[in-house]
């Protein structure tokens, strides 16, 4: 018999992001192969994954004192799998969304062509990017299991989806300190807007630029010499390109929210095992210095991030949301958040590293792979980064028109060029050939 599950706080917050015009609360992934997967095995694996992860086999019901997830029943699970015969149909799927009120909360599409590919879309209400990544690995395990034994079925992936398992790791004094010292770490930080059109005739698109392994290795070597991370370098390039795009005067401060995976505070045995939203936000700040070189900008970004990491990064948002939903009835808490949410106009997220060792469908390993987050509604703009097999993919997602697409495409070229020119040991500054702009694909 289908089961019902109460909606967690972040399930509801992700829906509010859509209702307040921030993003479409979906997660996306594209994998491209040299040879094709077996469609029937994949279909069975998708159904088995939904059977093993109860939250995926539900629809979202907002009525009542507390929103809930209602089980659909096994016959509906087959709706989560589709096959596309053309690249155009496949790319339409890549930017499509899961309807939370209908379910299932994940859907998978196989491109059946000479250049096979796989696309997955998951409702962000069900989990964050780290959870989505675990689902990918889980689906790979199931596919391999069924390939070897058609009767194979995985163990259930269940557990506590609440953010309170993170909060339980902190004492009251630490939580109170985060409320006082990190009070400006949430919501909009500044009013600078990425230059997008005001046209409301829009379609969703995902644009990517990929840096190959040799370039990434050079950037990593540069970062190690500076004591910095790849994330620091990308954030630095992003800041510097935004300074130019926004034509900021020297001394003007730009503030960019970045996402934080709060699983960092959980023990190894409690960091996975279920799908959940356990991500928070922290605000980074950097003032424009027009004559400053990349190395000096990187040093300032690194110092900012090191300071954040030493201050229980991201805890403030969890504490605030927990208090709101504890002190107010569920409906009142949602109304308060909906009226007070001031979503950031420009932000960045690191979707994380896709582990090639765990992303194998039996003997088939993707040639290319990237993940990205929700598609933004104008005037909001986001840069995302995702790594796979030594490569780095930069992406930006938007509901926009052809003018917006051209502007975003040019900006991604600039960020890629900034990284290659400033960090790479190779002479890319002589001819930094920009990559193409294929929707939903890798450059």
C-alpha positions in Angstrom: 0.0 0.0 0.0 1.4 3.5 -0.9 2.6 5.4 2.1 2.4 9.1 3.0 5.3 11.2 4.2 5.3 14.7 5.8 7.1 17.4 3.9 10.3 18.6 5.4 11.2 22.2 5.8 13.5 22.4 2.8 11.0 20.5 0.6 8.7 23.5 1.1 11.4 26.1 0.7 12.4 24.6 -2.7 8.8 25.0 -3.9 8.8 28.6 -2.6 11.8 29.3 -4.8 9.6 28.6 -7.8 6.6 30.4 -6.5 8.6 33.6 -5.8 10.2 33.6 -9.3 13.7 32.4 -8.4 14.0 29.1 -10.2 12.1 26.0 -11.3 13.4 23.8 -8.4 14.7 21.0 -10.7 18.1 19.2 -10.9 19.6 18.1 -14.2 22.2 15.7 -15.4 23.5 14.6 -18.9 25.7 11.6 -19.6 27.0 10.9 -23.1 28.4 7.4 -24.1 30.3 5.8 -26.9 27.9 2.9 -27.0 24.3 2.5 -25.9 22.7 1.3 -22.7 20.1 -1.5 -22.8 16.8 0.3 -22.7 14.8 -2.5 -21.0 17.5 -3.0 -18.3 17.5 0.8 -17.7 13.7 0.9 -17.5 13.8 -1.8 -14.9 16.5 -0.1 -13.0 14.6 3.2 -12.9 11.5 1.5 -11.6 13.6 -0.5 -9.0 15.2 2.8 -7.8 11.8 4.3 -7.2 10.7 1.2 -5.3 13.8 1.5 -3.1 13.5 5.3 -2.5 10.0 5.9 -1.3 10.1 9.7 -1.7 10.5 9.3 -5.5 7.3 7.4 -5.9 5.1 10.1 -4.6 3.1 13.2 -5.5 3.2 16.4 -3.5 0.0 17.5 -1.8 -0.1 21.0 -0.4 -3.5 20.9 1.3 -4.0 20.4 5.0 -2.2 21.6 8.1 1.1 20.3 6.8 2.1 19.5 3.1 2.8 15.8 2.5 4.1 13.4 -0.1 1.4 10.8 -1.1 2.5 7.4 -2.5 1.5 6.8 -6.2 1.6 3.1 -6.3 3.9 0.9 -8.4 2.0 1.1 -11.7 2.8 4.8 -12.0 6.6 4.2 -11.6 6.9 3.3 -15.3 6.1 7.0 -16.2 9.6 7.9 -15.0 11.3 6.4 -18.0 11.3 7.5 -21.7 13.2 6.9 -24.9 14.0 9.7 -27.3 14.9 9.0 -31.0 16.3 12.4 -31.9 18.7 14.9 -30.3 16.0 17.6 -30.5 13.6 15.5 -28.4 16.4 14.6 -26.0 17.3 18.2 -25.4 13.7 19.1 -24.9 13.7 16.5 -22.1 16.9 17.9 -20.6 15.3 21.3 -19.8 11.9 19.8 -18.9 10.7 19.6 -15.3 9.1 17.1 -12.9 5.6 18.2 -11.8 5.6 17.7 -8.0 1.9 17.4 -7.9 1.9 14.5 -10.3 5.1 12.5 -9.8 7.2 10.4 -9.8 9.8 12.9 -8.6 12.5 11.7 -11.0 12.4 11.0 -14.7 15.0 9.5 -17.0 15.4 9.7 -20.8 17.6 7.5 -23.0 18.7 8.9 -26.3 18.6 6.0 -28.7 21.0 7.1 -31.5 24.5 6.6 -32.9 25.7 9.0 -30.2 23.7 7.6 -27.2 23.1 9.7 -24.1 21.2 9.7 -20.9 19.4 12.6 -19.2 18.0 12.7 -15.7 15.8 15.3 -14.1 14.8 15.3 -10.4 12.6 17.5 -8.3 14.9 19.6 -6.1 12.2 19.3 -3.4 13.2 15.7 -3.0 16.9 16.4 -2.6 19.8 18.7 -3.3 22.7 18.2 -5.7 24.7 15.9 -3.3 21.6 13.7 -3.0 21.0 13.7 -6.7 24.6 12.5 -7.2 24.0 9.6 -4.8 20.9 8.7 -6.8 23.0 8.5 -9.9 25.5 6.1 -8.3 22.6 4.1 -6.9 21.0 3.8 -10.4 24.3 2.6 -11.8 24.5 -0.1 -9.1 21.0 -1.2 -9.9 21.6 -1.3 -13.7 24.8 -3.4 -13.2 22.9 -5.7 -10.8 20.0 -6.3 -13.1 22.4 -6.8 -16.1 24.1 -9.6 -14.1 20.9 -11.0 -12.6 17.4 -10.0 -13.9 15.9 -10.8 -10.5 18.2 -8.4 -8.6 16.6 -5.7 -6.5 18.5 -3.2 -4.3 18.2 -2.6 -0.6 15.9 0.3 0.3 17.5 3.7 0.6 15.6 5.3 3.5 16.4 7.4 6.5 15.9 10.8 8.2 15.4 13.5 5.6 15.2 16.3 8.1 17.8 19.1 8.5 17.6 18.6 12.2 20.1 15.8 12.0 22.6 18.5 11.1 21.4 20.9 13.8 21.7 18.2 16.4 25.5 18.4 15.9 25.7 21.9 17.4 25.1 23.2 20.9 22.8 26.0 21.7 25.7 28.5 22.2 27.0 27.8 18.7 23.5 28.2 17.1 23.0 31.5 18.9 26.4 32.7 17.8 25.5 31.8 14.2 22.3 33.8 14.4 24.1 36.9 15.6 27.4 36.7 13.7 26.0 35.4 10.4 22.8 37.4 10.2 23.6 38.7 6.7 24.4 35.4 5.2 20.9 34.8 3.6 18.6 36.3 1.0 19.6 38.9 -1.5 23.0 40.6 -1.1 23.1 43.7 -3.3 21.0 44.9 -6.2 23.5 44.4 -9.1 21.8 42.6 -12.0 23.3 40.6 -14.8 22.3 42.3 -18.1 19.3 40.3 -19.3 16.5 41.3 -21.6 13.0 42.2 -20.2 11.3 40.1 -22.8 8.8 37.7 -21.2 8.7 35.4 -24.3 11.1 32.9 -22.9 12.2 29.2 -23.1 14.5 27.2 -20.8 18.1 26.7 -21.9 21.2 25.2 -20.4 24.5 26.4 -21.7 27.9 24.8 -20.9 31.6 25.2 -21.4 34.0 22.4 -20.7 37.6 22.7 -19.7 39.6 19.6 -20.7 41.8 17.6 -18.3 45.1 19.2 -19.4 43.7 22.6 -18.7 42.2 21.6 -15.4 45.5 20.0 -14.3 47.3 23.3 -15.1 44.7 25.3 -13.1 45.0 22.9 -10.2 48.8 23.2 -10.2 48.4 27.0 -10.2 45.9 26.8 -7.3 48.2 24.5 -5.2 51.0 27.0 -5.6 48.7 29.7 -4.2 47.3 27.5 -1.4 43.9 27.8 -3.1 41.2 25.4 -4.4 39.7 25.0 -7.8 36.5 26.4 -6.4 38.4 29.5 -5.2 39.8 30.0 -8.8 36.4 29.7 -10.5 34.8 32.0 -8.0 37.7 34.5 -8.6 37.2 34.3 -12.4 33.5 34.8 -11.9 34.0 37.9 -9.8 36.5 39.4 -12.2 34.3 38.8 -15.2 31.2 40.2 -13.4 33.2 43.3 -12.5 33.7 44.0 -16.2 30.3 42.9 -17.3 28.6 45.1 -14.7 31.1 47.9 -15.3 31.7 48.4 -11.6 33.7 51.3 -10.4 36.9 50.7 -8.5 36.0 50.2 -4.8 32.4 49.0 -5.5 31.6 45.8 -3.6 29.9 42.8 -5.2 28.4 40.1 -3.0 27.8 36.6 -4.3 26.0 33.8 -2.4 27.6 30.3 -2.8 26.0 27.0 -1.9 27.3 24.9 1.1 26.8 21.2 1.5 26.0 20.9 5.2 26.8 17.2 5.2 30.3 18.4 6.0 29.1 18.5 9.6 27.8 14.9 9.6 29.8 11.8 10.4 30.7 9.5 7.5 28.1 7.0 8.5 25.3 9.7 8.6 26.2 11.7 5.5 24.2 9.6 3.0 21.8 6.8 2.9 18.7 8.8 2.0 17.7 11.7 -0.3 17.4 15.0 1.4 18.0 18.8 1.1 21.0 19.6 3.3 22.4 22.6 1.5 22.7 26.1 2.8 24.0 29.5 1.6 26.9 31.7 2.6 27.6 35.2 1.2 31.0 36.1 -0.2 32.1 39.7 -0.8 34.8 41.2 -3.0 35.3 44.9 -3.9 36.4 45.8 -7.4 40.0 46.8 -7.8 40.4 47.6 -11.5 44.2 47.4 -11.7 44.4 44.2 -9.6 45.8 41.0 -11.2 44.2 37.5 -10.9 46.7 36.3 -8.3 45.8 39.1 -5.9 42.1 38.6 -6.5 42.5 34.9 -5.8 44.3 35.6 -2.6 41.4 37.8 -1.4 38.8 35.2 -2.4 40.7 32.5 -0.6 41.0 34.6 2.5 37.3 35.2 2.5 36.4 31.5 2.0 38.9 30.4 4.7 37.2 32.8 7.1 33.8 31.4 6.2 34.9 27.8 6.7 36.2 28.6 10.2 32.8 30.0 11.2 30.5 27.0 10.9 29.7 28.0 7.4 26.0 27.8 6.4 24.7 27.1 9.9 22.8 30.4 10.1 20.2 29.5 7.4 19.4 26.1 9.1 18.9 27.7 12.5 16.6 30.4 11.1 14.4 28.0 9.2 14.2 25.6 12.1 13.1 28.4 14.4 10.5 29.7 11.9 8.9 26.3 11.4 9.1 25.4 15.1 7.5 28.6 16.3 4.8 29.1 13.6 2.2 26.8 12.2 3.3 25.4 8.9 1.0 27.6 6.8 2.0 30.8 8.6 5.7 29.9 8.2 5.3 29.4 4.5 3.4 32.7 4.1 6.1 34.5 6.1 8.9 33.1 4.0 7.1 33.7 0.7 6.6 37.4 1.6 10.1 37.9 2.9 12.3 35.8 0.5 14.6 38.1 -1.4 16.4 35.7 -3.7 19.9 36.6 -4.8 20.1 38.2 -8.3 23.5 36.7 -9.0 24.9 33.6 -7.4 27.2 30.6 -7.8 27.1 26.9 -7.0 29.6 24.0 -7.0 27.6 21.0 -8.0 30.5 18.8 -7.0 32.7 16.1 -8.5 31.1 13.1 -10.3 33.1 10.1 -9.4 33.9 8.1 -12.6 34.6 5.0 -10.5 30.9 5.0 -9.3 29.3 6.3 -12.5 29.6 3.0 -14.5 26.5 1.3 -15.9 28.0 -2.2 -15.9 30.9 -2.0 -18.3 29.7 1.4 -19.8 31.4 4.5 -18.5 30.1 7.9 -19.8 32.4 9.7 -22.2 31.1 13.1 -20.9 29.0 13.9 -17.8 27.8 17.0 -16.1 25.3 18.0 -13.5 23.6 21.4 -12.9 21.0 22.9 -10.7 17.7 24.7 -11.3 16.9 26.8 -14.3 16.7 30.4 -13.2 13.9 32.9 -13.9 15.0 36.4 -14.9 16.4 38.6 -13.5 18.3 35.9 -11.6 21.5 34.5 -12.9 23.8 31.7 -11.7 27.1 30.1 -12.6 27.5 26.4 -11.7 30.5 24.1 -11.9 30.7 20.3 -12.2 33.7 18.0 -12.5 34.0 14.6 -14.1 37.0 12.5 -15.1 39.4 15.4 -14.7 37.3 17.8 -16.8 35.4 20.9 -15.5 32.1 22.0 -16.9 30.8 25.5 -16.3 27.1 26.0 -16.9 24.4 28.5 -16.7 20.6 27.9 -16.9 17.9 30.4 -17.7 14.4 30.9 -18.9 15.3 33.5 -21.6 15.2 34.4 -25.2 17.7 34.5 -28.0 19.3 37.8 -26.8 19.7 36.3 -23.3 21.2 33.1 -24.7 23.8 35.1 -26.7 24.7 37.2 -23.6 25.1 34.2 -21.3 27.0 32.3 -24.0 29.5 35.2 -24.3 29.8 35.5 -20.6 30.7 31.7 -20.2 33.3 32.2 -22.9 34.8 35.0 -20.9 34.9 33.1 -17.6 36.5 30.1 -19.4 39.0 32.5 -21.0 39.8 34.2 -17.7 40.6 30.8 -16.1 42.8 29.6 -19.0 44.6 32.9 -19.5 45.3 33.5 -15.9 45.8 30.0 -14.4 46.8 27.6 -17.1 50.5 27.0 -17.7 49.8 26.6 -21.4 49.8 29.6 -23.7 46.0 29.9 -24.0 46.3 33.7 -23.9 47.6 33.6 -27.5 44.4 32.0 -28.9 41.7 31.2 -26.3 39.3 29.6 -28.7 35.8 29.8 -27.2 33.7 26.7 -27.1 30.4 26.2 -28.8 27.0 26.9 -27.3 25.0 23.8 -27.7 22.0 23.6 -25.5 22.2 20.9 -22.8 25.5 19.5 -24.2 29.2 19.9 -23.5 31.3 22.4 -25.2 
